[in-house]
Amino acid sequence: MDMQQIKHFITAARCLNFTKAADQLFVTQPALSRQINSIEKELNIQLFIRVGHELKLTPAAKVLYEEFSLLYAHYENSIDRANTVQHGVTGKLSVGVLDGMRMDDIFPNLLQQFCAEYPEVEIDLRYLNLNDLVSGLYAGTLDVLFTLLFEVEGRRYIEYKIIAESRDHIAVHITNPLAKKDFVTLGELENETFIMLKSGVSESSQSLILEGFRQYGFRPNVLYSPSLFTSALLVQSGLGITMFDSRSIFRTMPGIHFLDTDQVSNPSLVAAWHHDNTNPAFLIFKKSL
């Protein structure tokens, strides 16, 4: 078997449709079928079976798919690295991170390894608010950003990968009577001042939170904040409560207590990028995500 045959098998196994797989490989469907038959004869293993109108992998083929996928990924990565050594990769990688997001368990290894392999690439790292991060992708001033899932999900031309799961929490001052609880519904917050990001900072979070309160039939008394850091300081000062996700650095801030609550969104940490980004440094970095 050669790498082309392995690529053809991986694509067919992923699509489970020879016509679709052939289109992706830019070959004809009969040509792909011949490749699969050749692999089956060489390995003496049946790769695909038909169950009704569906094409499925045999148990043996599932093992090959997993192993060959790793092998082919390593093959492509080796070629990329060899080309990098031969031609060199320079330029700049612009990375945006949501302010207040804990990244100490992700960035050290990720960035250190990239910088070690591509020392000629300049890393431009910025902490920004939710709206500015997304705007940076569309404007082309950011190559990749690390933000909350609900901010990029469903947006045109933006692709993403979930890096770490997270959930919503209500943040209160430790002297607030709610701090004695482990869980609080949004319906129990009617008499609280809720600190919310301004529209120019994040339309998505504001609309999601207000919709959560509408489910309980009321709109909270709102104190608007220009940033997540300001929101945390206002909570720390006892001037109101707010909603943060599990990975927020404010979870360990003195005077603030996190409560479990109703989930109004999916605030999991994602890496996101524009579909049309052709920056060579970014294309290499994306493979390490």
C-alpha positions as a Python dict, from the first residue, in 0.01 Angstrom:
ca = {
    (1, 'M'): (0, 0, 0),
    (2, 'D'): (111, 355, -65),
    (3, 'M'): (6, 681, 99),
    (4, 'Q'): (-237, 762, -179),
    (5, 'Q'): (-426, 439, -115),
    (6, 'I'): (-428, 512, 257),
    (7, 'K'): (-568, 859, 188),
    (8, 'H'): (-838, 710, -34),
    (9, 'F'): (-939, 459, 231),
    (10, 'I'): (-946, 722, 508),
    (11, 'T'): (-1167, 951, 298),
    (12, 'A'): (-1404, 670, 203),
    (13, 'A'): (-1425, 556, 565),
    (14, 'R'): (-1500, 907, 686),
    (15, 'C'): (-1766, 976, 422),
    (16, 'L'): (-1917, 624, 410),
    (17, 'N'): (-2022, 717, 60),
    (18, 'F'): (-1799, 637, -238),
    (19, 'T'): (-1947, 906, -461),
    (20, 'K'): (-1895, 1179, -199),
    (21, 'A'): (-1548, 1051, -116),
    (22, 'A'): (-1452, 1041, -484),
    (23, 'D'): (-1561, 1403, -524),
    (24, 'Q'): (-1342, 1507, -231),
    (25, 'L'): (-1047, 1317, -376),
    (26, 'F'): (-1104, 1450, -730),
    (27, 'V'): (-1122, 1099, -877),
    (28, 'T'): (-1404, 904, -1034),
    (29, 'Q'): (-1617, 671, -825),
    (30, 'P'): (-1502, 361, -1023),
    (31, 'A'): (-1138, 460, -971),
    (32, 'L'): (-1194, 487, -595),
    (33, 'S'): (-1373, 150, -590),
    (34, 'R'): (-1073, -8, -765),
    (35, 'Q'): (-840, 138, -502),
    (36, 'I'): (-1052, -1, -220),
    (37, 'N'): (-1069, -344, -387),
    (38, 'S'): (-692, -340, -430),
    (39, 'I'): (-644, -265, -60),
    (40, 'E'): (-884, -543, 40),
    (41, 'K'): (-697, -794, -178),
    (42, 'E'): (-356, -688, -51),
    (43, 'L'): (-458, -703, 315),
    (44, 'N'): (-705, -988, 276),
    (45, 'I'): (-950, -783, 481),
    (46, 'Q'): (-1304, -676, 394),
    (47, 'L'): (-1333, -305, 457),
    (48, 'F'): (-1695, -211, 384),
    (49, 'I'): (-2034, -378, 412),
    (50, 'R'): (-2379, -264, 305),
    (51, 'V'): (-2660, -268, 560),
    (52, 'G'): (-2973, -174, 370),
    (53, 'H'): (-2891, 151, 190),
    (54, 'E'): (-2608, 239, 430),
    (55, 'L'): (-2237, 173, 384),
    (56, 'K'): (-2058, 71, 704),
    (57, 'L'): (-1707, -19, 812),
    (58, 'T'): (-1629, -373, 917),
    (59, 'P'): (-1481, -411, 1268),
    (60, 'A'): (-1137, -470, 1113),
    (61, 'A'): (-1174, -158, 896),
    (62, 'K'): (-1256, 53, 1203),
    (63, 'V'): (-920, -43, 1351),
    (64, 'L'): (-743, 41, 1024),
    (65, 'Y'): (-926, 373, 1000),
    (66, 'E'): (-807, 481, 1345),
    (67, 'E'): (-448, 370, 1289),
    (68, 'F'): (-419, 492, 930),
    (69, 'S'): (-563, 831, 1026),
    (70, 'L'): (-282, 875, 1277),
    (71, 'L'): (-27, 748, 1027),
    (72, 'Y'): (-143, 982, 751),
    (73, 'A'): (-158, 1281, 984),
    (74, 'H'): (200, 1208, 1091),
    (75, 'Y'): (301, 1172, 724),
    (76, 'E'): (152, 1511, 632),
    (77, 'N'): (302, 1678, 938),
    (78, 'S'): (645, 1537, 852),
    (79, 'I'): (624, 1679, 500),
    (80, 'D'): (512, 2018, 634),
    (81, 'R'): (799, 2031, 879),
    (82, 'A'): (1050, 1929, 609),
    (83, 'N'): (920, 2203, 379),
    (84, 'T'): (941, 2448, 666),
    (85, 'V'): (1306, 2361, 723),
    (86, 'Q'): (1380, 2390, 351),
    (87, 'H'): (1189, 2706, 277),
    (88, 'G'): (1154, 2859, 623),
    (89, 'V'): (840, 2998, 782),
    (90, 'T'): (850, 3358, 889),
    (91, 'G'): (591, 3624, 950),
    (92, 'K'): (351, 3683, 1234),
    (93, 'L'): (81, 3483, 1409),
    (94, 'S'): (-182, 3705, 1569),
    (95, 'V'): (-362, 3537, 1859),
    (96, 'G'): (-657, 3687, 2043),
    (97, 'V'): (-767, 3569, 2387),
    (98, 'L'): (-1080, 3664, 2578),
    (99, 'D'): (-990, 3883, 2872),
    (100, 'G'): (-1044, 3704, 3199),
    (101, 'M'): (-1001, 3358, 3045),
    (102, 'R'): (-776, 3108, 3226),
    (103, 'M'): (-521, 2973, 2976),
    (104, 'D'): (-241, 2851, 3202),
    (105, 'D'): (-328, 2486, 3135),
    (106, 'I'): (-326, 2533, 2757),
    (107, 'F'): (-89, 2804, 2638),
    (108, 'P'): (245, 2705, 2796),
    (109, 'N'): (278, 2379, 2603),
    (110, 'L'): (97, 2500, 2291),
    (111, 'L'): (294, 2819, 2240),
    (112, 'Q'): (629, 2688, 2365),
    (113, 'Q'): (622, 2398, 2123),
    (114, 'F'): (521, 2618, 1830),
    (115, 'C'): (789, 2878, 1906),
    (116, 'A'): (1052, 2606, 1945),
    (117, 'E'): (972, 2460, 1603),
    (118, 'Y'): (916, 2793, 1424),
    (119, 'P'): (1140, 3048, 1595),
    (120, 'E'): (1120, 3290, 1303),
    (121, 'V'): (745, 3343, 1352),
    (122, 'E'): (652, 3643, 1568),
    (123, 'I'): (368, 3576, 1814),
    (124, 'D'): (134, 3872, 1860),
    (125, 'L'): (-80, 3787, 2164),
    (126, 'R'): (-367, 4015, 2267),
    (127, 'Y'): (-640, 4003, 2532),
    (128, 'L'): (-964, 4150, 2398),
    (129, 'N'): (-1336, 4159, 2471),
    (130, 'L'): (-1586, 3927, 2304),
    (131, 'N'): (-1694, 4156, 2019),
    (132, 'D'): (-1342, 4273, 1936),
    (133, 'L'): (-1221, 3916, 1904),
    (134, 'V'): (-1482, 3824, 1644),
    (135, 'S'): (-1435, 4155, 1463),
    (136, 'G'): (-1062, 4084, 1445),
    (137, 'L'): (-1124, 3756, 1265),
    (138, 'Y'): (-1347, 3916, 1005),
    (139, 'A'): (-1109, 4210, 961),
    (140, 'G'): (-808, 3981, 923),
    (141, 'T'): (-618, 4137, 1214),
    (142, 'L'): (-640, 3812, 1412),
    (143, 'D'): (-544, 3467, 1285),
    (144, 'V'): (-693, 3266, 1567),
    (145, 'L'): (-881, 3348, 1882),
    (146, 'F'): (-966, 3171, 2204),
    (147, 'T'): (-1313, 3262, 2320),
    (148, 'L'): (-1651, 3124, 2427),
    (149, 'L'): (-1842, 2887, 2203),
    (150, 'F'): (-2167, 3086, 2196),
    (151, 'E'): (-1981, 3385, 2049),
    (152, 'V'): (-1871, 3204, 1730),
    (153, 'E'): (-2125, 2924, 1688),
    (154, 'G'): (-2330, 2972, 1373),
    (155, 'R'): (-2129, 3267, 1238),
    (156, 'R'): (-2056, 3261, 864),
    (157, 'Y'): (-1704, 3172, 751),
    (158, 'I'): (-1584, 3106, 1106),
    (159, 'E'): (-1461, 2758, 1198),
    (160, 'Y'): (-1381, 2646, 1549),
    (161, 'K'): (-1267, 2361, 1770),
    (162, 'I'): (-1371, 2308, 2130),
    (163, 'I'): (-1059, 2315, 2351),
    (164, 'A'): (-1214, 2276, 2698),
    (165, 'E'): (-1567, 2229, 2830),
    (166, 'S'): (-1715, 2495, 3057),
    (167, 'R'): (-2050, 2598, 3206),
    (168, 'D'): (-2230, 2903, 3345),
    (169, 'H'): (-2205, 3017, 3708),
    (170, 'I'): (-2348, 3304, 3906),
    (171, 'A'): (-2078, 3510, 4079),
    (172, 'V'): (-2177, 3682, 4405),
    (173, 'H'): (-1997, 3862, 4686),
    (174, 'I'): (-1925, 3631, 4978),
    (175, 'T'): (-2145, 3844, 5205),
    (176, 'N'): (-2447, 3804, 4977),
    (177, 'P'): (-2702, 3562, 5135),
    (178, 'L'): (-2696, 3367, 4807),
    (179, 'A'): (-2334, 3271, 4879),
    (180, 'K'): (-2462, 3014, 5129),
    (181, 'K'): (-2619, 2817, 4843),
    (182, 'D'): (-2458, 2572, 4602),
    (183, 'F'): (-2717, 2622, 4328),
    (184, 'V'): (-2943, 2913, 4238),
    (185, 'T'): (-3194, 2947, 3955),
    (186, 'L'): (-3224, 3267, 3757),
    (187, 'G'): (-3575, 3294, 3899),
    (188, 'E'): (-3427, 3353, 4246),
    (189, 'L'): (-3237, 3663, 4127),
    (190, 'E'): (-3531, 3896, 4068),
    (191, 'N'): (-3435, 4129, 4352),
    (192, 'E'): (-3062, 4133, 4268),
    (193, 'T'): (-2871, 4390, 4062),
    (194, 'F'): (-2732, 4198, 3767),
    (195, 'I'): (-2406, 4320, 3616),
    (196, 'M'): (-2413, 4275, 3240),
    (197, 'L'): (-2169, 4359, 2960),
    (198, 'K'): (-2262, 4653, 2740),
    (199, 'S'): (-2389, 4583, 2389),
    (200, 'G'): (-2068, 4708, 2233),
    (201, 'V'): (-1874, 4451, 2432),
    (202, 'S'): (-2094, 4147, 2368),
    (203, 'E'): (-2440, 4136, 2215),
    (204, 'S'): (-2452, 3757, 2239),
    (205, 'S'): (-2403, 3723, 2614),
    (206, 'Q'): (-2650, 4001, 2686),
    (207, 'S'): (-2927, 3850, 2473),
    (208, 'L'): (-2870, 3498, 2609),
    (209, 'I'): (-2883, 3611, 2971),
    (210, 'L'): (-3190, 3828, 2922),
    (211, 'E'): (-3365, 3541, 2747),
    (212, 'G'): (-3285, 3322, 3048),
    (213, 'F'): (-3455, 3572, 3277),
    (214, 'R'): (-3751, 3603, 3042),
    (215, 'Q'): (-3811, 3233, 3092),
    (216, 'Y'): (-3893, 3326, 3454),
    (217, 'G'): (-4114, 3617, 3352),
    (218, 'F'): (-3908, 3919, 3450),
    (219, 'R'): (-3620, 4146, 3347),
    (220, 'P'): (-3357, 4205, 3616),
    (221, 'N'): (-3232, 4538, 3742),
    (222, 'V'): (-2922, 4576, 3521),
    (223, 'L'): (-2593, 4751, 3589),
    (224, 'Y'): (-2395, 4768, 3265),
    (225, 'S'): (-2021, 4703, 3260),
    (226, 'P'): (-1755, 4786, 2997),
    (227, 'S'): (-1549, 4469, 3054),
    (228, 'L'): (-1534, 4136, 3231),
    (229, 'F'): (-1267, 4273, 3466),
    (230, 'T'): (-1493, 4563, 3561),
    (231, 'S'): (-1778, 4318, 3620),
    (232, 'A'): (-1558, 4120, 3857),
    (233, 'L'): (-1456, 4434, 4048),
    (234, 'L'): (-1820, 4538, 4083),
    (235, 'V'): (-1908, 4195, 4224),
    (236, 'Q'): (-1605, 4211, 4452),
    (237, 'S'): (-1732, 4550, 4576),
    (238, 'G'): (-2073, 4402, 4654),
    (239, 'L'): (-2251, 4620, 4397),
    (240, 'G'): (-2422, 4336, 4215),
    (241, 'I'): (-2395, 3981, 4083),
    (242, 'T'): (-2302, 3852, 3739),
    (243, 'M'): (-2252, 3540, 3527),
    (244, 'F'): (-1909, 3393, 3456),
    (245, 'D'): (-1804, 3060, 3311),
    (246, 'S'): (-1606, 2786, 3484),
    (247, 'R'): (-1273, 2886, 3326),
    (248, 'S'): (-1293, 3249, 3435),
    (249, 'I'): (-989, 3368, 3631),
    (250, 'F'): (-1230, 3554, 3857),
    (251, 'R'): (-1327, 3224, 4020),
    (252, 'T'): (-1029, 3258, 4256),
    (253, 'M'): (-1069, 3633, 4309),
    (254, 'P'): (-1096, 3723, 4681),
    (255, 'G'): (-1446, 3804, 4796),
    (256, 'I'): (-1623, 3628, 4505),
    (257, 'H'): (-1821, 3304, 4532),
    (258, 'F'): (-1936, 3097, 4232),
    (259, 'L'): (-2275, 2923, 4232),
    (260, 'D'): (-2408, 2664, 3991),
    (261, 'T'): (-2708, 2791, 3796),
    (262, 'D'): (-2936, 2743, 3496),
    (263, 'Q'): (-2742, 2710, 3173),
    (264, 'V'): (-2829, 2992, 2934),
    (265, 'S'): (-2548, 2917, 2689),
    (266, 'N'): (-2253, 2692, 2612),
    (267, 'P'): (-1950, 2894, 2723),
    (268, 'S'): (-1695, 2623, 2645),
    (269, 'L'): (-1351, 2746, 2540),
    (270, 'V'): (-1293, 2726, 2165),
    (271, 'A'): (-1018, 2811, 1921),
    (272, 'A'): (-1174, 2988, 1622),
    (273, 'W'): (-1046, 3112, 1288),
    (274, 'H'): (-1169, 3249, 956),
    (275, 'H'): (-1227, 2985, 691),
    (276, 'D'): (-1031, 3182, 429),
    (277, 'N'): (-718, 3249, 637),
    (278, 'T'): (-413, 3156, 428),
    (279, 'N'): (-139, 3282, 661),
    (280, 'P'): (125, 3000, 646),
    (281, 'A'): (210, 3046, 1013),
    (282, 'F'): (-155, 3005, 1108),
    (283, 'L'): (-204, 2698, 887),
    (284, 'I'): (81, 2530, 1072),
    (285, 'F'): (-42, 2645, 1413),
    (286, 'K'): (-394, 2515, 1341),
    (287, 'K'): (-262, 2160, 1310),
    (288, 'S'): (-142, 2171, 1672),
    (289, 'L'): (-487, 2255, 1808),
}
